[in-house]
Amino acid sequence: MNGNIKSITDPRLSLDILSQDDVQRLHTATLEIIEKTGVRFPSKSALEIWEAHGATVDHDSMIVKAPGHLIEEALKKAPPAYDLAARSPEQDLPLDGNHVFVGTDGCGVEVMDLYTGQRRRSRLQDVGEIARVADYLPEVGFHWVAVSAQDYPPESRGLHELLAIWQNSTKHVQTESVYSIAEAKAAVEMATAVAGSREALRKRPVLSIMQCTAPPLGQDGGSIDAALIAAEAGLPTGFMTMASCASTGPVTLAGNLAVGNAEVISALALIQLAYPGAPVFYAAAQTAMDLRTGAYTGGGPEDFLFGAATNVLADFYNVPLSMGSFATGAKEPNWQAGIDNSMSTFMASIAMSDMLLGVGLLHGSRIWSYEQMLMDCEIFDMVRQVMAGIVVDEASLALDVIGKVGPGGNFLAQKHTRRHMRQLWLPKYMDRRPYNVWEEQGDGARDWANAEARRILETHQPEPLDAGLAAELKRMIKSVETAVPA
């Protein structure tokens, strides 16, 4: 039995982080960047598409300069809402601006072993086991490929990861690990087999694809080619900027937003020029460089502000958003991880980002931790409860009950209390025990999360893939591997 997905729906809280004038200035600045400075598209197919639509293309530098009206007209063709389909239809996710779903993070390269506690290289078995735990957790709405299957060849690794997730979960899969033409074609073929047909896949895309840009003002050629193949098949396709203040973007937040925005909307416009009406989404995980070390921070006030501001931009372009949340820079589940992930999740949620990424990773998305995964889900659940706000109606005001109890009484035995008590939030990992119990037992959140993750992994079995379908998917992967020269 799979966990029923929890999302943030129709919140009563809101946040105004950018004025309409701010957004318009950012948009105008972005168009100026694309038209005058340009964005690099190292893809023959992409350059030909841009040139066919009137953009200025330098084939030597692979820099495209496109007029603002071309970008604006292209983006108008993008659908504002659509569903991410799951193997199990009741777990489909509506990206309609009224829900916030959280996924696992990716793509880490190390794992804190659940049983030994030791840090080691990630492998394919980890991909499947993480998917199985995520399938159980109601807070997790969809999967990213959480860690890299480093025990499999690079040319087919992303495909093995997809199969491992489909074999261990019925929820939607969004991959950030397919970035070549051969892998993209095979991934589409695999998704078609899972969906049942090409037409069925268009109606219910069980796979979506996310690609990273190459800041500042660049795209990755293989990723662009893969995205074009995915979009042709009707798979939702997004592009994530990770522009960092003072290194791959200007030190100022507005400048960094403009650079990242230019990367994302130029890629989304390309997809619309090639395949008008194809489902696309905006994706962002902007941050600031640590001025002392030059390192990626993975947390801090800049990240939290970017989390809210980027959603305003995605709303301006009327496309869904996948927002980098969680992904703390902490090395272990600790107070830093709690602050980073709580603030980033709250800021992105209050702005109603459609997809949040994602639970489970430490050290700036490098190290997977099951304990962090479960505690991150608790953070999301807490934020979800806060976002619901306070309902004021006849039942919640409870005037008749207040009158019945009167001064000096208590409400424990009242039917109203029994009827509504489950509306109060209860933690799984926050410690509310009496001090003496805590002192005597000596355990805590990490211990409880570890035990729960073990229990899930050892007892939860999602609906398996049909054996014939699984064999067919393996054959598709093998065909990619045998086509690669030794």
N, C-alpha and C positions, 0 to 999 in steps of 0.2 A: 504494500500500500504506500503510495507516494504522499509526501507532505503537501497539504493544500497551500497554495501560494498566497502569501500576504503581500499586499502592496499598499502604498499610500494613495488614497483615493479622495478626491474632492476636499482638500484641506480647508480648514477655517482660518489658518494663519497665512500671511503673505509678507513679501519683502520687496521693497522698491530700492534696487541697488543702482540702477542707471535710469536717468530721465529719458524721455523721448528724444530730447535734443542730443543727449549723450550718445544714444544709439545711432541717431542719424549721422552724427559727426564720425563715429567709428566706421559706419558703413561707407560714407564718402571717402574717408581716408583709405579704407581697404580697396575700394575701386581705383583710387589713384595709384596705390601700390601695384595693383595688378596691371594697370594700363601703362604706367610710366617705368616702373622698375622691372616688373615681370616675375613670373614663377617658372622654375625649371621643371620640365616634363621629359625625363629621359626615356621616352617610349615612342617608337616609330608610329604606332597606331594612334597614340594621343596627339602627336604633332600633326598627323594627317587630318584628324578630326578638327582640331583647332583651325588649321589652315583652310579647310573646306568651308568653315563658317566665318571667315573673314578676319581672324586674329593674325597678328604679326608674329611670325615664327622664324627664329634663327636656328637653323638645323645644326649648325656647328656647336653652339653653346646649349642648344635645346631649351632656350628660354622663350616663353610665350608671353606676349603682351596683348591683352584682350581689352577692347573698349568696355566701359561700364555697362552700356545698354545691353551688350551681348550677355554679360554675366547675369544681369537682372532678369532679362527675358528667359534665359535658360532656367533659372531657379524657380520661376513661376510655374514651370511644368512639373515640379516635384510634388508628389502627393503629400498632403499635410498629416495624414493618419493612415495607419494600416496595422495589421496584426502580425506578430511573430508567432508562427505556428509551432506546436509541439507534437511529438509522437502521440501523445495522449491529448486529444482535442480539448478536454476540459482544462488543460494547462496552457492554452493559447494566451498570449499577452497582447492586449490592445494598446498600441502606442497612439493615444488619442489626446494627449495633453492633460488627462484627468487621472492618470495613474503614475506611480513611481515604483519601478521594479529594481531589485538588486540582483547582481550576478556574482559569480566568483571572479577573482582577479586573475591576471596572467601577464606574461607567460614566464613563471619563475624557473630557476635553474637548479635550485637546491630545496631539500625537504628536511624539516625537523621530524625525524622518524617518530611515529606515534608510539612505538613500543620501547625504543631505546633512548629516545630523546636526543640522539646524535644527529648532527647535520651531515647530509650526504647529497650526492648528485641525484637529480630527478630522473625518473625512468617511466616507461609506458605503464607499468603496473600502478604507479602513483596516479596517473591521469584517470584510470578507471576507478580507483578506490576513492579519489576525491569526488568524482562524479556521483558515485553511489551515496556518499554522505550528503552531498548537495541535493540529490534527488529526494532524500528524506526530509530535509529541513524546509519548513513552510516559508521561511523568510526568503529563500533563494528562488528567484523566478526563472532564471536562465543560466546557462553555462558559458563562461569563457574557458578556453583551454588553460587550465590553472598553471600547469608546469610543463616543461619541455620533455618529450620522450627522447632523452639523449642516448638511449641504447638502440635507437633505430636510425637509419640513414637520413641525412638532411633532405634529400630530394623527395622522400615520401613520408617524412616524420609527421607532418601536419595531417596527412590522411589517416595514419595509424591512430593519431590522437582523436580524430573525429569518430572513428569506429569504436574506440574505447569508451567514449562518452555515450554514444548511441546504445552500446551494449549494457550500460550501467545506469541509464536514466531515460525517462520519457519526456523530459523538459526540453525547451528550445536550446539549440546550440548556436553560439556566435563565435566564429573562429577569427583569431588574429594571427594565425600561423600558416596561412596559405598565401604565398607571394611569388608564384611562378605560373606561367601559362599551363604547363603540364599538370601541376597540382590543382590549379583552378578548374581545368576541364574535368579532371577525375573527381574533384569534390562535387561539382555540379551533377556528374553522372551518379555518384553515390547518393546525393540528396534526392535525385529523381527516383532512384530505386526505393528509397525510404518512403517518399511521398506517394509513389505508385505510378506516376507518369509526369511528363513535362508540364502538361496542363494542370495537373493536380499540384505540382510544385509551385506554379505561379499563383494558384489560388491559396495555397497554404504552405508558405516557405518554411520548411523545418530547419533551414540553415540560413544564417546571415553572415556577412563577412565584414570585418573591420580592418582597415589598413592605416598604418602610421604615415604621416607626412615626413619630410626630411628637412627640418628647419635649419636655418631660416630660408623661407621662400623656395622650397624644393619639394619634389615628390620622388618616391622610389619607383624606378621603372618597372620592376617585376610586380610590385604591388598595384600599380596603375593597370598593367595588362591583366592581372588577375581580377581586379575589380570590374573591368570592362566585360570580361567573360561572365562573371557572376551576375552583373546587371542585365546582360542579354538574356539570361535564364530567369530573370525576375526575382533574384535573391536580393533582399535589402542590403545595401552597401553603404558603409560609412567611412569617413576619414578622420583620424585623430591627430590634432596638433599637440605636441609636447614642448612647444617653444618655452624657453627658460630665460627669465629676466637676467640680463647682464652677460649671457653667453650666446644662446641661439635666438635671442630676441632682445629688444631694447630693455634697459634697466627699469624703465617706467612701466607701470601696469597697463596703462592705456596703449602705449606703443607695442607692448608684448601682445595684447589682445588683437591689435590691428594686424600684426605679422601672422599670428596664428589664424586669424579670420581669413586672411588672404589665401593661406595654404588650403584651408578647408573648403571655402566656397568656390575656389577655382576648380578643385577636384570634383565637387558636387555638380558644378556647371558643366564640366566635361561629360560626366555621366548623362546629364539631361540632353546635351547636344547629340550624344551618340544614341541614346535610347530614351526619348521623351516619355515622362511619366513613370520611369523606373523608381522603385522605392529607395530612398536614400536617407541617411541620417548624419547629423553633425556629431562629431566626437571631439573631446578635449580633455587634456590632463596637463594644463599649463602650471608652471611652478616658478620658483626663483632659485638661482644658483646660490649656494652657500659662499658668502664672500671670503670666508677664511680658508676654505679648501677647494672651492670650485666644483664641489660635488652636487649631485641631485639631492634636493632636500626631502621630498616626500612628506611635506607637512609644514604648516606655518600660515600666518595670516594671508599671505599672497594666494596660496592655494585655495583657501576658503573663499576669498573674494572672487577668484577666477571661477570657482564652482558655481556661484550664483550668477555672475555676469555673463558667462558663456551661455547659460540657458536663455537669458534675455535676447542674446543674438540669434540663437536657434529659433526662438519664437518669432523674431523679426523676419527671418527667412521662411517661417512657417514649415519647419521640418522637425522631426523628433531629435532628441539629444541623448547621446550616450556620454555620461560625465564620469571622469576619473574621480572616484571617491575612495575612502579608506587608503590603502597603499601606503601606510605609515613608513617613515624612515627609521622607526625603532628597530632594534636588533632582536628584541624578544617581546612577548606580550607584557607590557608594563604601563606605567602611568603615561609615558609619551605616546604609546600606541592608542591609549584610551582618549587622550586629548585630541590627537590628530584625527582619528577616525570619527569621533563624535562631532567635532566641529565641521569637518568636511562633509559628512553625511547630512547634518542638519542644514547647512547652507545650500547644498545641492537639492535637498528635498524641499525646502521651503520655496525654492524657485521652480519646483515641479519638473525637475529633469526626468525624462522618461525612463532612462536606464542608468543605474548607478553601478560603477565598477570600483572595486569589487572586494569581496570578503576573502580573508585568509592569508594574504601575503605580508611579509615584513621586509625591512631593509630596502625600501623603495622598490617593491615588487620583485625581489630576488629570491626570497626564502619563504617556502610554504610552511604554515603552521596550522594544524587542525585546531589547536586550542584557540588561536587567534580567529580562525574561521567562525567557531561557535560564539565567541565573545563578540565578534563583529555583528553576527546575526542578532544578538541581544541589543547592541547599539541601534541597529536598524529598527528593531521592534519598539524600542523606547522612543525613537524619533517618530515612528509611525503613530504612536499613541499621542505624543505631543501635538503632531500635526492635525489630529482630529479636533483639537480645541475643546471648548466647553459648550455643550448643548444646553440651552435654556428653554425649557418647555414645562408643561404642567407636571409631567412625571418626574423630571429632574429637580424641579423646585421643591417637590415633596411637602407642600404646606400641610396636607392632612396628617402626614406622619409626624411632622414637627409639632403640630398641635396635640397629637395623641401622646407623644412622649413628654413634652413640656419641660420646664426647667428642672435640671438635676437628674434627669433620667438618662437612658442610653438606648441606642438604636439596634443593638445586636440581635434581639429576638424578633424584630419587625419583619413582616413578609416583604415589605419594600426592600429591605436590606438583602434578603435572600434572592429576591427577584433581580436585583441590579448589581450584586456584589462582584460578579465576574467581569464587570466593566472596569474594575480597578486592576491596574497592571501589576503583575507579579514577576520578579526576576528569576532567572535560573542560575545566574553566576555572580550577581552582586551579593555581597555578604551582609545579611541583616540579622545574623545570629546575636544572641547576648554575648557580651565580652568574654565571660568565663567559658562559654561553650567554644568560642573561637580559640581561646587560649589553650584549652584542653585538647581539642581535636587537631589543631595545627595544620589543617588543610585550607584550601581556598579555591578561587575561580579556575585557575589553571588545572588543578587536580580534577575538579568536577567536569570541566570541558574535555579533558583528556579521557576520562572514564566514559563520558557520553559519546564521544567520537568512536571509541573502541566498541561500545555497545552497538551503535548504528552500523558500523562496518561489519561487525560479526553477525548481525541479525537481519539487516534490511536487504531485501532482494527485489529490485524493481522488475516490472514486466520485461522479460527478455526479448531480444530480437528474434524473429523467426529464423530458424537454423539455416534455411535455404537462402534467406536474404543476407544473413551474416556471411555465408560462404561466397555469395555474389560480390559483396563489398570487398572482401579479401582478394578476390580475383581482380577487381578493378585496381586495387592498390598494387598488386603484383605486376600488373601490366605497365604501370608507371616505372616500377623498379627495374624491370627487364628492358625497358626502352632506354635507360640511362647507360651510356658507354662505360665499361669497366675501367 
